[in-house]
Amino acid sequence: MPLGLCKIWMAALIYNVRRKCGDSMIELTKINNEPIVINSCHIECVEKIPESKVIMDTGRYYVVREKVEEIIQKTIEYNGRIREFEEMIRSTANCS
């Protein structure tokens, strides 16, 4: 496969993975024990109340059981997994 075409193919593959997985989807637990999956790229801030109040960039918010530190850690872990997968795609692509 020509190098230029290979780069386009890899970019398209990574784009589709991100589109399917979301940029940073993390699972949290609402105060009523109901699970919720949110895109952490859209978190504006997290307020510490007895629980955590996750305020989105739309102004909408969710009160969740996880501590602020847990929310940060889940975001870091998820983004790391996406980066590892992207690196795997790049390293295994046959672009010679």
TORMIVO-931159 format. One line per field, with one value per residue (C-alpha): residue number from 1; residue in three letters; x, y, z. Coordinates in Angstrom, 2 decimals. Layout:
<pts>
seq c(NUM | ...);
type c(ALA | ...);
px c(X | ...);
py c(Y | ...);
pz c(Z | ...);
</pts>
This chain:
<pts>
seq c(1 | 2 | 3 | 4 | 5 | 6 | 7 | 8 | 9 | 10 | 11 | 12 | 13 | 14 | 15 | 16 | 17 | 18 | 19 | 20 | 21 | 22 | 23 | 24 | 25 | 26 | 27 | 28 | 29 | 30 | 31 | 32 | 33 | 34 | 35 | 36 | 37 | 38 | 39 | 40 | 41 | 42 | 43 | 44 | 45 | 46 | 47 | 48 | 49 | 50 | 51 | 52 | 53 | 54 | 55 | 56 | 57 | 58 | 59 | 60 | 61 | 62 | 63 | 64 | 65 | 66 | 67 | 68 | 69 | 70 | 71 | 72 | 73 | 74 | 75 | 76 | 77 | 78 | 79 | 80 | 81 | 82 | 83 | 84 | 85 | 86 | 87 | 88 | 89 | 90 | 91 | 92 | 93 | 94 | 95 | 96);
type c(MET | PRO | LEU | GLY | LEU | CYS | LYS | ILE | TRP | MET | ALA | ALA | LEU | ILE | TYR | ASN | VAL | ARG | ARG | LYS | CYS | GLY | ASP | SER | MET | ILE | GLU | LEU | THR | LYS | ILE | ASN | ASN | GLU | PRO | ILE | VAL | ILE | ASN | SER | CYS | HIS | ILE | GLU | CYS | VAL | GLU | LYS | ILE | PRO | GLU | SER | LYS | VAL | ILE | MET | ASP | THR | GLY | ARG | TYR | TYR | VAL | VAL | ARG | GLU | LYS | VAL | GLU | GLU | ILE | ILE | GLN | LYS | THR | ILE | GLU | TYR | ASN | GLY | ARG | ILE | ARG | GLU | PHE | GLU | GLU | MET | ILE | ARG | SER | THR | ALA | ASN | CYS | SER);
px c(0.00 | 1.45 | 2.58 | 0.09 | -2.82 | -1.67 | -1.65 | -5.16 | -6.31 | -4.80 | -6.35 | -9.76 | -9.45 | -8.49 | -11.31 | -13.83 | -12.51 | -12.85 | -16.30 | -17.50 | -15.81 | -16.30 | -13.39 | -13.43 | -16.44 | -16.31 | -18.82 | -19.98 | -22.73 | -25.56 | -26.54 | -29.53 | -27.08 | -28.02 | -24.98 | -24.28 | -21.68 | -20.49 | -17.96 | -15.28 | -14.19 | -17.38 | -16.85 | -16.47 | -15.77 | -16.46 | -17.66 | -16.95 | -20.12 | -20.68 | -20.88 | -19.40 | -21.35 | -20.14 | -20.98 | -20.94 | -20.08 | -23.79 | -24.65 | -26.27 | -24.94 | -24.91 | -24.52 | -22.44 | -21.07 | -17.46 | -14.96 | -13.31 | -10.03 | -11.80 | -13.35 | -9.95 | -8.35 | -11.06 | -10.54 | -6.77 | -7.10 | -9.61 | -7.56 | -4.49 | -6.30 | -7.35 | -3.76 | -2.40 | -4.89 | -3.95 | -0.25 | -1.00 | -2.77 | 0.14 | 2.77 | 1.01 | -0.03 | 1.83 | 2.92 | 5.92);
py c(0.00 | 3.43 | 5.43 | 8.30 | 5.90 | 3.98 | 7.18 | 8.02 | 4.48 | 4.68 | 8.10 | 6.82 | 3.74 | 5.79 | 8.25 | 5.39 | 3.87 | 7.21 | 7.76 | 4.34 | 4.50 | 8.17 | 10.42 | 9.67 | 7.67 | 6.77 | 4.89 | 6.49 | 5.75 | 8.18 | 8.80 | 6.43 | 3.62 | 3.90 | 3.58 | 6.41 | 6.71 | 10.21 | 11.75 | 13.18 | 15.60 | 17.52 | 17.84 | 21.50 | 20.90 | 18.59 | 20.02 | 18.24 | 18.01 | 14.96 | 13.28 | 14.60 | 16.98 | 16.57 | 19.72 | 19.35 | 22.07 | 22.27 | 23.29 | 19.94 | 18.14 | 14.71 | 13.87 | 10.71 | 8.47 | 8.43 | 10.77 | 13.47 | 11.53 | 8.42 | 10.40 | 11.81 | 8.35 | 6.78 | 9.50 | 9.02 | 5.22 | 5.39 | 7.89 | 5.70 | 2.65 | 4.62 | 5.85 | 2.30 | 1.04 | 3.84 | 3.01 | -0.68 | 0.25 | 2.44 | -0.16 | -3.05 | -1.18 | -2.34 | 1.00 | -0.09);
pz c(0.00 | -0.88 | 2.17 | 1.65 | 1.31 | 4.38 | 6.47 | 5.30 | 6.14 | 9.66 | 10.29 | 9.17 | 11.38 | 14.44 | 13.72 | 13.58 | 16.82 | 18.58 | 17.11 | 18.29 | 21.69 | 22.33 | 23.15 | 26.85 | 27.94 | 31.61 | 33.73 | 36.96 | 39.48 | 40.10 | 43.70 | 43.23 | 42.25 | 38.57 | 36.27 | 33.84 | 31.09 | 30.29 | 27.95 | 30.22 | 27.48 | 28.22 | 31.96 | 32.88 | 36.57 | 39.48 | 42.78 | 46.05 | 48.08 | 50.23 | 46.81 | 43.55 | 41.32 | 37.73 | 35.77 | 32.00 | 29.49 | 28.62 | 32.19 | 32.91 | 35.97 | 37.56 | 41.23 | 41.45 | 44.20 | 42.96 | 44.55 | 42.44 | 42.48 | 41.13 | 38.28 | 37.35 | 37.52 | 35.34 | 32.74 | 32.73 | 32.44 | 29.59 | 27.60 | 28.13 | 26.70 | 23.62 | 23.08 | 23.46 | 20.86 | 18.46 | 18.88 | 18.23 | 14.99 | 13.88 | 14.75 | 13.02 | 9.87 | 6.78 | 5.36 | 3.35);
</pts>
